Amino acid sequence: MKTIQFIVIVLISGAFAGLIHGTVNFAIVEPYLDQAIGIENQNLFASGEAENSPEFWVEYEGYRIWQKSGQILAGIILGVSIGSLFGVVFALSRNSLPGNHDVKKSLLLAAIMWFTLYLIPFLKYPANPPTVGDGETVVLRAILYLSFIAISGIGALAFYKLSKKFENNKKLLSLVGYGVFISAVFFIMPENPDEITAPMSLVNEFRLMSMLGVSSFWISVGIILGLFWNRFKSDQKTEQYS
Protein backbone atom coordinates (compact mmCIF):
# COMPACT_ATOMS: atom_id res chain seq x y z
CA MET A 1 0.00 0.00 0.00
CA LYS A 2 1.30 3.44 -0.94
CA THR A 3 2.21 5.82 1.89
CA ILE A 4 -0.30 8.47 0.84
CA GLN A 5 -3.07 5.85 0.71
CA PHE A 6 -2.11 4.63 4.16
CA ILE A 7 -2.19 8.14 5.60
CA VAL A 8 -5.54 8.95 3.99
CA ILE A 9 -7.34 5.80 5.12
CA VAL A 10 -5.94 6.07 8.65
CA LEU A 11 -7.02 9.70 9.01
CA ILE A 12 -10.45 9.08 7.49
CA SER A 13 -11.01 5.98 9.62
CA GLY A 14 -10.08 7.86 12.79
CA ALA A 15 -12.22 10.86 11.84
CA PHE A 16 -15.31 8.76 11.11
CA ALA A 17 -14.85 6.69 14.26
CA GLY A 18 -14.38 9.92 16.23
CA LEU A 19 -17.55 11.31 14.67
CA ILE A 20 -19.46 8.23 15.81
CA HIS A 21 -17.89 8.47 19.26
CA GLY A 22 -18.77 12.16 19.60
CA THR A 23 -22.33 11.56 18.42
CA VAL A 24 -22.84 8.65 20.82
CA ASN A 25 -21.44 10.72 23.69
CA PHE A 26 -23.74 13.61 22.80
CA ALA A 27 -26.74 11.27 22.81
CA ILE A 28 -26.11 9.12 25.89
CA VAL A 29 -23.48 10.84 28.08
CA GLU A 30 -24.54 14.50 27.93
CA PRO A 31 -27.86 13.92 29.78
CA TYR A 32 -25.90 12.56 32.76
CA LEU A 33 -23.52 15.51 32.59
CA ASP A 34 -26.53 17.82 32.79
CA GLN A 35 -27.76 15.99 35.89
CA ALA A 36 -24.33 16.05 37.52
CA ILE A 37 -23.75 19.73 36.80
CA GLY A 38 -27.27 20.47 38.09
CA ILE A 39 -26.32 18.89 41.44
CA GLU A 40 -23.09 20.89 41.44
CA ASN A 41 -25.00 24.12 40.83
CA GLN A 42 -27.37 23.40 43.70
CA ASN A 43 -24.39 22.84 45.98
CA LEU A 44 -22.95 26.18 44.88
CA PHE A 45 -26.24 27.90 45.70
CA ALA A 46 -26.46 26.17 49.09
CA SER A 47 -22.90 27.14 50.03
CA GLY A 48 -23.33 30.73 48.89
CA GLU A 49 -20.54 30.47 46.30
CA ALA A 50 -23.01 31.39 43.56
CA GLU A 51 -26.38 33.14 43.44
CA ASN A 52 -29.43 31.54 41.88
CA SER A 53 -30.13 34.44 39.58
CA PRO A 54 -31.15 34.97 35.93
CA GLU A 55 -27.63 36.21 35.20
CA PHE A 56 -26.14 32.96 36.50
CA TRP A 57 -28.39 30.84 34.30
CA VAL A 58 -27.77 32.93 31.20
CA GLU A 59 -24.02 32.49 31.66
CA TYR A 60 -24.45 28.81 32.48
CA GLU A 61 -26.63 28.06 29.45
CA GLY A 62 -24.20 29.87 27.16
CA TYR A 63 -21.30 27.84 28.52
CA ARG A 64 -23.13 24.51 28.20
CA ILE A 65 -24.22 25.30 24.63
CA TRP A 66 -20.59 26.02 23.78
CA GLN A 67 -19.52 22.75 25.43
CA LYS A 68 -22.15 20.66 23.67
CA SER A 69 -21.49 22.25 20.28
CA GLY A 70 -17.85 21.20 20.51
CA GLN A 71 -18.63 17.64 21.59
CA ILE A 72 -18.65 16.12 18.11
CA LEU A 73 -15.70 18.19 16.88
CA ALA A 74 -13.69 17.09 19.92
CA GLY A 75 -14.62 13.48 19.13
CA ILE A 76 -13.32 13.84 15.57
CA ILE A 77 -10.03 15.39 16.72
CA LEU A 78 -9.54 12.69 19.35
CA GLY A 79 -10.51 10.05 16.81
CA VAL A 80 -7.90 11.23 14.33
CA SER A 81 -5.13 11.18 16.95
CA ILE A 82 -5.98 7.76 18.44
CA GLY A 83 -6.93 6.40 15.01
CA SER A 84 -3.47 7.33 13.73
CA LEU A 85 -1.87 5.31 16.51
CA PHE A 86 -4.22 2.43 15.76
CA GLY A 87 -3.40 2.55 12.05
CA VAL A 88 0.35 2.44 12.68
CA VAL A 89 0.01 -0.49 15.09
CA PHE A 90 -2.24 -2.33 12.63
CA ALA A 91 0.22 -1.84 9.79
CA LEU A 92 3.05 -3.24 11.91
CA SER A 93 1.13 -6.17 13.37
CA ARG A 94 -1.32 -7.08 10.57
CA ASN A 95 0.64 -10.09 9.29
CA SER A 96 0.84 -11.62 12.76
CA LEU A 97 -2.82 -11.11 13.64
CA PRO A 98 -5.04 -14.19 13.20
CA GLY A 99 -7.98 -14.07 10.79
CA ASN A 100 -8.64 -14.43 7.08
CA HIS A 101 -10.02 -10.92 6.51
CA ASP A 102 -8.66 -7.47 7.29
CA VAL A 103 -11.83 -6.49 9.16
CA LYS A 104 -11.44 -9.46 11.50
CA LYS A 105 -7.77 -8.62 12.04
CA SER A 106 -8.56 -4.95 12.62
CA LEU A 107 -11.40 -5.71 15.05
CA LEU A 108 -9.16 -8.09 16.99
CA LEU A 109 -6.48 -5.44 17.33
CA ALA A 110 -9.13 -2.87 18.33
CA ALA A 111 -10.35 -5.26 21.03
CA ILE A 112 -6.82 -5.74 22.34
CA MET A 113 -6.13 -2.01 22.45
CA TRP A 114 -9.56 -1.33 24.00
CA PHE A 115 -8.77 -3.85 26.71
CA THR A 116 -5.22 -2.72 27.49
CA LEU A 117 -5.50 1.04 26.92
CA TYR A 118 -9.05 1.63 28.13
CA LEU A 119 -10.77 -1.13 30.11
CA ILE A 120 -7.96 -1.96 32.53
CA PRO A 121 -7.19 1.72 33.36
CA PHE A 122 -10.96 2.35 33.55
CA LEU A 123 -11.38 -0.40 36.15
CA LYS A 124 -8.72 1.26 38.31
CA TYR A 125 -9.72 4.86 37.66
CA PRO A 126 -13.32 4.84 36.37
CA ALA A 127 -14.78 7.94 34.78
CA ASN A 128 -16.67 10.23 37.15
CA PRO A 129 -19.17 13.02 36.45
CA PRO A 130 -18.27 16.66 37.21
CA THR A 131 -19.73 16.49 40.74
CA VAL A 132 -16.99 14.06 41.75
CA GLY A 133 -13.45 15.33 42.18
CA ASP A 134 -11.63 18.22 43.79
CA GLY A 135 -10.26 20.80 41.37
CA GLU A 136 -6.97 20.78 43.28
CA THR A 137 -6.39 17.09 42.51
CA VAL A 138 -7.24 17.16 38.81
CA VAL A 139 -3.57 17.17 37.74
CA LEU A 140 -2.74 14.27 40.06
CA ARG A 141 -5.72 12.28 38.80
CA ALA A 142 -4.74 12.91 35.18
CA ILE A 143 -1.15 11.80 35.87
CA LEU A 144 -2.31 8.60 37.57
CA TYR A 145 -4.71 7.72 34.76
CA LEU A 146 -2.28 8.46 31.92
CA SER A 147 0.50 6.63 33.75
CA PHE A 148 -1.66 3.54 34.06
CA ILE A 149 -2.50 3.69 30.33
CA ALA A 150 1.20 3.97 29.47
CA ILE A 151 2.20 1.12 31.80
CA SER A 152 -0.55 -1.16 30.48
CA GLY A 153 0.22 -0.36 26.85
CA ILE A 154 3.99 -0.75 27.19
CA GLY A 155 3.51 -3.93 29.22
CA ALA A 156 1.24 -5.43 26.56
CA LEU A 157 3.76 -4.57 23.85
CA ALA A 158 6.65 -6.06 25.82
CA PHE A 159 4.84 -9.35 26.49
CA TYR A 160 3.72 -9.49 22.86
CA LYS A 161 7.36 -9.21 21.76
CA LEU A 162 8.22 -11.92 24.28
CA SER A 163 5.48 -14.22 22.91
CA LYS A 164 7.09 -14.15 19.45
CA LYS A 165 10.08 -15.98 20.93
CA PHE A 166 7.85 -18.83 22.12
CA GLU A 167 6.24 -21.56 20.08
CA ASN A 168 2.78 -23.15 20.12
CA ASN A 169 1.18 -23.37 23.58
CA LYS A 170 4.15 -21.68 25.22
CA LYS A 171 2.84 -18.39 23.82
CA LEU A 172 0.23 -18.51 26.60
CA LEU A 173 3.05 -17.86 29.06
CA SER A 174 3.32 -14.29 27.80
CA LEU A 175 -0.43 -13.76 28.27
CA VAL A 176 -0.22 -15.11 31.83
CA GLY A 177 2.84 -12.94 32.41
CA TYR A 178 0.96 -9.82 31.32
CA GLY A 179 -1.94 -10.79 33.57
CA VAL A 180 0.34 -11.13 36.59
CA PHE A 181 2.21 -7.93 35.72
CA ILE A 182 -0.88 -5.74 35.24
CA SER A 183 -2.53 -7.22 38.35
CA ALA A 184 0.49 -6.21 40.42
CA VAL A 185 0.45 -2.72 38.90
CA PHE A 186 -3.31 -2.48 39.58
CA PHE A 187 -2.79 -2.99 43.30
CA ILE A 188 0.41 -0.93 43.56
CA MET A 189 -0.96 2.19 41.85
CA PRO A 190 -2.52 4.71 44.30
CA GLU A 191 -6.29 4.92 44.63
CA ASN A 192 -8.32 7.85 43.33
CA PRO A 193 -7.76 10.55 45.99
CA ASP A 194 -11.27 12.01 45.74
CA GLU A 195 -14.27 10.85 47.71
CA ILE A 196 -17.46 10.18 45.76
CA THR A 197 -20.17 12.51 47.04
CA ALA A 198 -22.63 12.29 44.14
CA PRO A 199 -25.47 9.74 44.14
CA MET A 200 -23.99 6.35 43.22
CA SER A 201 -26.86 5.63 40.83
CA LEU A 202 -25.86 8.68 38.78
CA VAL A 203 -22.15 7.83 38.98
CA ASN A 204 -22.65 4.21 37.90
CA GLU A 205 -24.96 5.14 35.01
CA PHE A 206 -22.52 7.82 33.87
CA ARG A 207 -19.68 5.29 33.92
CA LEU A 208 -21.70 2.78 31.93
CA MET A 209 -22.62 5.37 29.29
CA SER A 210 -18.99 6.53 29.12
CA MET A 211 -17.86 2.95 28.54
CA LEU A 212 -20.41 2.50 25.76
CA GLY A 213 -19.24 5.76 24.15
CA VAL A 214 -15.56 4.77 24.15
CA SER A 215 -16.39 1.24 23.02
CA SER A 216 -18.30 2.67 20.05
CA PHE A 217 -15.06 4.31 18.92
CA TRP A 218 -12.96 1.14 19.06
CA ILE A 219 -15.60 -0.94 17.29
CA SER A 220 -16.02 1.74 14.62
CA VAL A 221 -12.33 2.30 13.96
CA GLY A 222 -11.76 -1.46 13.76
CA ILE A 223 -14.50 -1.95 11.18
CA ILE A 224 -13.82 1.18 9.12
CA LEU A 225 -10.03 0.75 8.91
CA GLY A 226 -10.42 -2.94 8.10
CA LEU A 227 -12.86 -2.20 5.28
CA PHE A 228 -10.67 0.55 3.83
CA TRP A 229 -7.55 -1.59 4.11
CA ASN A 230 -9.21 -4.52 2.38
CA ARG A 231 -10.58 -2.28 -0.38
CA PHE A 232 -7.27 -0.60 -1.19
CA LYS A 233 -5.41 -3.90 -0.96
CA SER A 234 -7.90 -5.45 -3.40
CA ASP A 235 -7.51 -2.49 -5.78
CA GLN A 236 -3.76 -2.91 -5.78
CA LYS A 237 -4.02 -6.63 -6.56
CA THR A 238 -6.32 -5.83 -9.49
CA GLU A 239 -3.82 -3.29 -10.82
CA GLN A 240 -0.97 -5.81 -10.57
CA TYR A 241 -2.80 -8.40 -12.68
CA SER A 242 -4.30 -5.98 -15.24
C-alpha positions in Angstrom: 0.0 0.0 0.0 1.3 3.4 -0.9 2.2 5.8 1.9 -0.3 8.5 0.8 -3.1 5.8 0.7 -2.1 4.6 4.2 -2.2 8.1 5.6 -5.5 8.9 4.0 -7.3 5.8 5.1 -5.9 6.1 8.7 -7.0 9.7 9.0 -10.5 9.1 7.5 -11.0 6.0 9.6 -10.1 7.9 12.8 -12.2 10.9 11.8 -15.3 8.8 11.1 -14.8 6.7 14.3 -14.4 9.9 16.2 -17.6 11.3 14.7 -19.5 8.2 15.8 -17.9 8.5 19.3 -18.8 12.2 19.6 -22.3 11.6 18.4 -22.8 8.7 20.8 -21.4 10.7 23.7 -23.7 13.6 22.8 -26.7 11.3 22.8 -26.1 9.1 25.9 -23.5 10.8 28.1 -24.5 14.5 27.9 -27.9 13.9 29.8 -25.9 12.6 32.8 -23.5 15.5 32.6 -26.5 17.8 32.8 -27.8 16.0 35.9 -24.3 16.1 37.5 -23.7 19.7 36.8 -27.3 20.5 38.1 -26.3 18.9 41.4 -23.1 20.9 41.4 -25.0 24.1 40.8 -27.4 23.4 43.7 -24.4 22.8 46.0 -23.0 26.2 44.9 -26.2 27.9 45.7 -26.5 26.2 49.1 -22.9 27.1 50.0 -23.3 30.7 48.9 -20.5 30.5 46.3 -23.0 31.4 43.6 -26.4 33.1 43.4 -29.4 31.5 41.9 -30.1 34.4 39.6 -31.1 35.0 35.9 -27.6 36.2 35.2 -26.1 33.0 36.5 -28.4 30.8 34.3 -27.8 32.9 31.2 -24.0 32.5 31.7 -24.5 28.8 32.5 -26.6 28.1 29.4 -24.2 29.9 27.2 -21.3 27.8 28.5 -23.1 24.5 28.2 -24.2 25.3 24.6 -20.6 26.0 23.8 -19.5 22.8 25.4 -22.1 20.7 23.7 -21.5 22.3 20.3 -17.9 21.2 20.5 -18.6 17.6 21.6 -18.7 16.1 18.1 -15.7 18.2 16.9 -13.7 17.1 19.9 -14.6 13.5 19.1 -13.3 13.8 15.6 -10.0 15.4 16.7 -9.5 12.7 19.4 -10.5 10.0 16.8 -7.9 11.2 14.3 -5.1 11.2 17.0 -6.0 7.8 18.4 -6.9 6.4 15.0 -3.5 7.3 13.7 -1.9 5.3 16.5 -4.2 2.4 15.8 -3.4 2.6 12.1 0.3 2.4 12.7 0.0 -0.5 15.1 -2.2 -2.3 12.6 0.2 -1.8 9.8 3.1 -3.2 11.9 1.1 -6.2 13.4 -1.3 -7.1 10.6 0.6 -10.1 9.3 0.8 -11.6 12.8 -2.8 -11.1 13.6 -5.0 -14.2 13.2 -8.0 -14.1 10.8 -8.6 -14.4 7.1 -10.0 -10.9 6.5 -8.7 -7.5 7.3 -11.8 -6.5 9.2 -11.4 -9.5 11.5 -7.8 -8.6 12.0 -8.6 -4.9 12.6 -11.4 -5.7 15.1 -9.2 -8.1 17.0 -6.5 -5.4 17.3 -9.1 -2.9 18.3 -10.4 -5.3 21.0 -6.8 -5.7 22.3 -6.1 -2.0 22.4 -9.6 -1.3 24.0 -8.8 -3.9 26.7 -5.2 -2.7 27.5 -5.5 1.0 26.9 -9.1 1.6 28.1 -10.8 -1.1 30.1 -8.0 -2.0 32.5 -7.2 1.7 33.4 -11.0 2.4 33.6 -11.4 -0.4 36.2 -8.7 1.3 38.3 -9.7 4.9 37.7 -13.3 4.8 36.4 -14.8 7.9 34.8 -16.7 10.2 37.2 -19.2 13.0 36.5 -18.3 16.7 37.2 -19.7 16.5 40.7 -17.0 14.1 41.8 -13.5 15.3 42.2 -11.6 18.2 43.8 -10.3 20.8 41.4 -7.0 20.8 43.3 -6.4 17.1 42.5 -7.2 17.2 38.8 -3.6 17.2 37.7 -2.7 14.3 40.1 -5.7 12.3 38.8 -4.7 12.9 35.2 -1.1 11.8 35.9 -2.3 8.6 37.6 -4.7 7.7 34.8 -2.3 8.5 31.9 0.5 6.6 33.8 -1.7 3.5 34.1 -2.5 3.7 30.3 1.2 4.0 29.5 2.2 1.1 31.8 -0.5 -1.2 30.5 0.2 -0.4 26.8 4.0 -0.8 27.2 3.5 -3.9 29.2 1.2 -5.4 26.6 3.8 -4.6 23.8 6.7 -6.1 25.8 4.8 -9.3 26.5 3.7 -9.5 22.9 7.4 -9.2 21.8 8.2 -11.9 24.3 5.5 -14.2 22.9 7.1 -14.2 19.4 10.1 -16.0 20.9 7.9 -18.8 22.1 6.2 -21.6 20.1 2.8 -23.1 20.1 1.2 -23.4 23.6 4.1 -21.7 25.2 2.8 -18.4 23.8 0.2 -18.5 26.6 3.0 -17.9 29.1 3.3 -14.3 27.8 -0.4 -13.8 28.3 -0.2 -15.1 31.8 2.8 -12.9 32.4 1.0 -9.8 31.3 -1.9 -10.8 33.6 0.3 -11.1 36.6 2.2 -7.9 35.7 -0.9 -5.7 35.2 -2.5 -7.2 38.4 0.5 -6.2 40.4 0.4 -2.7 38.9 -3.3 -2.5 39.6 -2.8 -3.0 43.3 0.4 -0.9 43.6 -1.0 2.2 41.8 -2.5 4.7 44.3 -6.3 4.9 44.6 -8.3 7.8 43.3 -7.8 10.6 46.0 -11.3 12.0 45.7 -14.3 10.8 47.7 -17.5 10.2 45.8 -20.2 12.5 47.0 -22.6 12.3 44.1 -25.5 9.7 44.1 -24.0 6.3 43.2 -26.9 5.6 40.8 -25.9 8.7 38.8 -22.1 7.8 39.0 -22.7 4.2 37.9 -25.0 5.1 35.0 -22.5 7.8 33.9 -19.7 5.3 33.9 -21.7 2.8 31.9 -22.6 5.4 29.3 -19.0 6.5 29.1 -17.9 2.9 28.5 -20.4 2.5 25.8 -19.2 5.8 24.2 -15.6 4.8 24.1 -16.4 1.2 23.0 -18.3 2.7 20.0 -15.1 4.3 18.9 -13.0 1.1 19.1 -15.6 -0.9 17.3 -16.0 1.7 14.6 -12.3 2.3 14.0 -11.8 -1.5 13.8 -14.5 -2.0 11.2 -13.8 1.2 9.1 -10.0 0.8 8.9 -10.4 -2.9 8.1 -12.9 -2.2 5.3 -10.7 0.6 3.8 -7.5 -1.6 4.1 -9.2 -4.5 2.4 -10.6 -2.3 -0.4 -7.3 -0.6 -1.2 -5.4 -3.9 -1.0 -7.9 -5.5 -3.4 -7.5 -2.5 -5.8 -3.8 -2.9 -5.8 -4.0 -6.6 -6.6 -6.3 -5.8 -9.5 -3.8 -3.3 -10.8 -1.0 -5.8 -10.6 -2.8 -8.4 -12.7 -4.3 -6.0 -15.2 
